[in-house]
Amino acid sequence: MFSLKTKKDDTTVAGINFSSEGIALAIISHANSHPTLQYAQFHPCTTSEWPTLLAQLDKEHNLAAHNCNLVLSPDEYQLLQVESPDVPSHEQSSAIRWRIKDLIDFHIDDAVIDLITVPGEQASAARSVQVVASRKSVIQRYVDTLHAANYQLNIIDIAEQAARNILTQSAPQTEAVALLNIWEDYARISLYLEDDLYLSRSSSIGLQTLAHIFENEEIDDASLVVLDSLALELQRTFDFYESHSRQTPIQQLFIQTNNEFPTKLAELIHQRTGIETQTINIDDLINNKIDKINHPSPQCLLAIGGALRLGS
């Protein structure tokens, strides 16, 4: 995504994610063939405490000596899929900005954009491109904050790409997989083709909507409606992918969340879609030097995904 500065031959990478609740930090060593998670923790704090906490974390982990990959939360950008404009390469950026100006919820002059080529469409006459658009103020705030703390900011990435890095560890041999990334009041359904993001859609069904499903042993009628609605959104997304991509069908669905929730959701979705479904388990992802008693919370997943990216 947004590439800033690369510190060459550095095999230790820090991933970081900011929120109004705190900072998630993950540190991964890429010295061996299989990445090793050396540190992952979510630190609750207010936004005014960010500078103090960053200085403390730098002192504890010597973060200024390593590349730092920042991952934006989904509410900090918009991800749009549009037809790639038929213009010379040097005019593409301005043409894309004109094309998306009415699709974003802020003024195009305030937007920082980057492009993701949609995989599997090389033969298409009208290729699609995914556009990441974020407010300049959001990006500048993070850049200024991290530079002031002397962090070596390398990449600013998005949640879908961080999740891609995690899925590569979970299903490296699978051609087409799906991810249901569940947040408090919404979810993202993302499809990946050969490790590249193909599309991502939002759902209004989040953890708050699903929470009451697991409060009782028996699932009531209202809960069944929610489950069926979520399964229908997933199936429609899979059908759209299969009809437009002409690629291999989705083979697996992974569930990821930024909070704890009962794992039987995977079984309930599998019953409704017929697709193999499993919940992402941090301990199964990569070599883990962290004490299992203090294993990373789900709030660290974005940071872990960011730290899994080596290079620019």
N, C-alpha and C positions, 0 to 999 in steps of 0.2 A: 504494500500500500504506500503510504506517504513515507518515502525514504529520506533520512536526514544525514546521518553520519555513521560511518562504519569504522570500527576499530579492528584492523586485520589480525588474523591468526589468533583470535580470542575464542577459546573453546568453552568459556563459561558465560552464560547469558542470563540476564535478569528480566523477568516479565513483570509488568506492573499494571494495575487497574485501579483507577480512582472512582470513588462514589461519595455521595453525601454522608454515607455511614462510616466510611473509612478507606483504607488503602490495603489492597491485596498485593503481596509480593511473592514471587516464586523465583528460585535460582536453580538452574539446570546446568550440569556439566555435559558437554558433548565430546569429551576427550576419548571416550570409548565408542564402540560401534552402536551401543544402545544407550540412549540418554539416561543420566542419573539425576534424580530429583534430590537436591541437597537441602533445600529449604522451601517451605510454603506456609504462609500464615496470613490471616486477615487481621489487620490492626484497626479496631474501632477508633474513630477520631472525628472531629469536626473539620470542615474545610480550612478554618483558620489555623488548625494545628498541623496541617500538611507539612509546612517547611521544617518545623521542629522534629516531626516524626521522620521525614526523609533524611535529615542530618543524623539522627540516631541510627537509622538503618544503614546508612553509608558507613558510619563508624563501626558498626557491628560486623558488616559483611564486605567492606571495602568495595562498594558498588561503583565508585568512580573509576575503578580499574577495568570494568567490564562493560560490554554493550548492554543497553537497556532498551527493551521493546515494550512500548506502551500499547495497551489494547483499550479501545473505546467501548463503552457500553452501548447497547442497541438504541437507547433513547438519545444518543449524542450524534447520530447521523441518520441519513436516509439512504436506502439502497434501492436503486431503480434499474429496471431493465428496459432498454430502448433499442431501436434499430440504429446500427452504426451509420453515421452520415457518409454519403459518397463524396468525400472531399479529399484533397491532398492532405498528407499526414500533418503538415505544419498548420493546417486550418482546423484539424479535428477538435482540438480542445475548445475553441470558440464556438464551433458548430454544436458540440455537445452541450455547452452551457446554454445556448439559445434553445436547444431542444428540451431541456429540463426545467427552464425558468418558471414554467407554470405548474410544475409537478412537485416542487418542494415548498415547504411551509415557511420559508424566509426568503429575503431578496437575493437574487442571483449574485449581486455584487458583494454580498457578505459570505459567499460560498467558497469553500476549498473543495475541489473535486479530484477524484482519481478514478481510473478505469480498470475493470476486470473483464477480460475477454471471456465470453461464454464458450465452454469447451464443446467439442463435438459438432460444430457448425461450420467447419472449414469449407464444406462444399456448398453451403447455402449462398444464394445470390444476395440475400439481405441478412447479413450477419447481425447478431445481437451483441450488445455490450452492456455490462452492468456498471452503473455509475454510483460511486460513493460520494455523497455530498454532506459536508459538515460545516457548521458555522466557523468562520475565521476566529471569532472570539474564543470558541471552545479549544481549538487547536493551539492558539497563541498562549492561552492561559497555561496549558500543560507544558508547552515548550519552555516558557519563561520559568515556570515553577521548577522543572527538572534541571534546566541549565543553571538556575540560581543555586541549586543543591549540588552542582558539579557532576551530575549524572551524564553518562555518555549516551544520549538519546540516539538510537539507530533507526528504528522503524515505529511509525504509528499505524497500528493495524485495527481491524474491526473484529467483532465477536465471531462472525461467521468464519473468518480466516483462522482465528485462534482455535475454533472448534475443529476446523479442517486438520490442523496439526495434531490435535488429540485423536481424531478418527484415524489418521494415518498410523498411529500407534495401535489402535484398537482393531482395525480391519485393513491391514496393509495389502492384502491380496484380493480385495473385493472391488469390482469395477464400479458399481453404482450403489451408494448407500444414502440413507436419509437420517437426518437429525431432528429430533423434537427438543428444542432448547426452551425450557419453561422458566419464566420469571414470575414475579409476584402477581402482576395483573395482566400479563399477556404471554404469548409464546411465539417462537419463530420456527417455521418448518423449512429446513434447508436440504437441498439435494446436491450431492457431490458425484461427479463423474470422473473416475480415474484420479481422485484426490483433488480435483478442481471444483470450485463452486459453480453449479449450474443455475440454480435459482433459489430464492429465499422469499417466503411469504409470512405475513404476520397473522396471528390468531388472537382473538380476545379472551381465549380460555387460558388462564394462568393458575398459579398455585392457590390463590385465594378462592378461585372457582372450584378447584379440584379438592380443596382441603376437607370439605364436609363428606366427601365420598368415602374417606377412610376412617371416619369417626366411629362408625358402627360396623359390626360384623356383616350385617346384611345390607346390600346396596338398594336404596329406595328408588322409586320411579323417577324422581327429579334427578338423582345422580345418574341413572341410566340414560336420561336425555342428554346430559352433559357429555358422558362418555361416547354416546352414539354421535353427537355433534362433532366431537374431536376426531373420532374415527372417520367420519364423513369428510372433514377437511383434509385429513391425511390422504384418504383414498382419491379425492378429487385432484390433489396435488400430484400424486403418483400417476394418475390417468393423464393429466396434462403433460407431464414429463414424457411418458411413453408415446403419446400421440404426436408430440412435436420434435422429440430428439431423435427418434428412430435408433435409439441405442439400447443397450441391454437393460432389462427391467430392474427396478430397485430390488436388491437382494436382502438388505438388512435395514432395520430401523433402530437407532440408538436414542436413548433419552438422557438428557443432561439438564441439570437444574442448579440454581445458585443457592439452594436451601435443601434441607433434609425433607424427604417424603417417602412414604411406603413404596417398596419396590414392586408391589403387585400391580401397579399401573401398567407395567410392561406386559404382564400376562393378559390383562383386560384388553389392551390394544391389540395384542396378537390374536386374541379370540375374534376380534371384530374385523381385522384386516387380512389375516392369514399370513402376514409377513413376520419373519423372525425378528423379535424385538427384545432388546436388553438395555439395562441401565448402565451407564458408564460408571465404572468403579475406579477411583483415582489410584488405589493400591495396585490395580492390575495393569495400569498404563505403562509405567516405566520403572526402571530400577529405583528403589526408594531407600534412601539412607535415613529417613525420618522414623522415629519411634512410632510403631503402629498405635500405641496408646494415644499419641498426640498427632494422629494422621490429619492431613489437611482437610479443612472444611470445604464444602462445595463452593463457597464464596471465592476460593482460590483458583477455580477452573480457568477463568479467562487469563489470569496471570500465568498459569502453567502453560496454557496454549501459546501465549506470547513468548515465553522462555524456550519453548520447543523449536522456535524458528531460529536457525543459525544463518547468519549472513543477512544481506539486504534484500 
